[in-house]
């Protein structure tokens, strides 16, 4: 029996993971100050996607949850770099707003993954 090329790649999972699972896995590896994450979790309770997401990503058609989360993660990574570098242009309030949106969007993705598949 011959192994497939994919089975020969070290560190690669045997089963395919969904792109949404990869996004959520990337989120789980983020480490931010506890107070910032606590504020983000509290703020996510009152998150209104139609109001807050355009302010963070720009106005226009709202992207799907996964695409929005990826863009938010890019923005947050830049803000985190500024925070760590003590950049004078760093905006803590914007950073918390982005974290709030990330937490809320991730909650929607997790809920969608846990929902049973529709029977057709």
C-alpha positions as CSV (number, residue, x, y, z in Angstrom):
1,X,0.0,0.0,0.0
2,X,1.4,3.4,-1.0
3,X,0.9,6.5,1.1
4,X,-0.4,9.6,-0.5
5,X,1.7,12.7,-0.8
6,X,-0.4,14.4,1.8
7,X,0.3,11.7,4.3
8,X,4.0,12.2,3.9
9,X,4.0,15.9,4.9
10,X,4.9,16.1,8.6
11,X,2.7,18.0,10.9
12,X,-0.3,18.0,8.5
13,X,-3.5,16.7,10.0
14,X,-5.0,13.5,8.4
15,X,-8.4,15.0,7.9
16,X,-9.1,18.2,6.2
17,X,-10.1,21.1,8.6
18,X,-12.5,23.7,7.5
19,X,-11.1,27.3,6.8
20,X,-13.3,28.5,9.7
21,X,-11.7,26.1,12.0
22,X,-8.3,27.4,11.0
23,X,-9.4,31.0,11.7
24,X,-10.7,30.0,15.1
25,X,-7.4,28.1,15.8
26,X,-5.4,31.2,14.9
27,X,-7.6,33.2,17.3
28,X,-7.0,30.7,20.1
29,X,-3.3,31.3,19.8
30,X,-3.5,35.1,20.3
31,X,-2.2,36.2,23.7
32,X,-3.2,39.7,24.7
33,X,-3.2,41.5,28.1
34,X,-6.0,40.1,30.3
35,X,-7.6,43.4,30.9
36,X,-7.9,44.1,27.2
37,X,-9.5,40.7,26.5
38,X,-11.9,41.2,29.4
39,X,-13.0,44.5,28.0
40,X,-13.4,42.9,24.6
41,X,-15.6,40.1,26.0
42,X,-17.8,42.5,27.9
43,X,-18.0,44.8,24.9
44,X,-18.9,41.9,22.6
45,X,-22.2,41.5,24.5
46,X,-23.4,44.8,23.0
47,X,-21.8,44.4,19.6
48,X,-23.9,45.5,16.7
49,X,-22.3,44.3,13.4
50,X,-24.2,46.7,11.1
51,X,-23.0,49.7,13.1
52,X,-19.5,48.8,14.3
53,X,-18.1,46.8,11.5
54,X,-18.3,49.5,8.8
55,X,-16.6,51.9,11.2
56,X,-13.7,49.5,11.5
57,X,-13.4,48.0,8.0
58,X,-14.8,50.8,5.9
59,X,-18.3,51.4,4.6
60,X,-19.9,49.4,1.9
61,X,-21.2,45.8,1.7
62,X,-20.5,43.9,4.9
63,X,-18.2,40.9,4.4
64,X,-19.1,37.4,5.6
65,X,-18.1,36.6,9.1
66,X,-15.0,34.7,8.2
67,X,-13.7,37.4,5.8
68,X,-14.5,40.1,8.3
69,X,-12.6,38.2,11.0
70,X,-9.5,37.8,8.8
71,X,-9.5,41.5,8.1
72,X,-10.0,42.4,11.8
73,X,-7.1,40.1,12.7
74,X,-4.8,41.9,10.2
75,X,-5.9,45.3,11.7
76,X,-5.4,44.0,15.2
77,X,-1.9,42.6,14.4
78,X,-0.9,46.1,13.3
79,X,-2.3,47.6,16.4
80,X,-0.5,45.1,18.6
81,X,2.8,45.9,16.9
82,X,2.2,49.6,17.6
83,X,1.3,48.8,21.3
84,X,4.4,46.8,21.8
85,X,6.6,49.4,20.2
86,X,5.0,52.2,22.3
87,X,4.2,54.0,19.0
88,X,2.9,57.5,19.6
89,X,0.1,56.9,17.1
90,X,-1.2,53.8,19.0
91,X,-4.9,54.1,19.8
92,X,-6.0,51.9,22.7
93,X,-9.7,52.6,22.1
94,X,-9.5,51.5,18.5
95,X,-7.6,48.4,19.6
96,X,-10.3,47.5,22.1
97,X,-13.0,48.1,19.4
98,X,-11.2,45.8,17.0
99,X,-10.9,43.1,19.7
100,X,-14.6,43.5,20.5
101,X,-15.5,42.9,16.9
102,X,-13.1,39.9,16.7
103,X,-14.7,38.3,19.8
104,X,-18.2,38.8,18.5
105,X,-17.5,37.6,15.0
106,X,-15.7,34.5,16.4
107,X,-18.7,33.8,18.6
108,X,-20.9,33.7,15.4
109,X,-18.5,31.4,13.6
110,X,-18.3,29.0,16.6
111,X,-22.1,29.0,16.9
112,X,-22.4,28.2,13.1
113,X,-20.0,25.3,13.5
114,X,-21.8,23.8,16.4
115,X,-25.2,24.1,14.8
116,X,-26.5,20.9,13.3
117,X,-26.3,20.6,9.5
118,X,-29.6,21.1,7.7
119,X,-31.3,17.9,6.5
120,X,-32.0,18.0,2.8
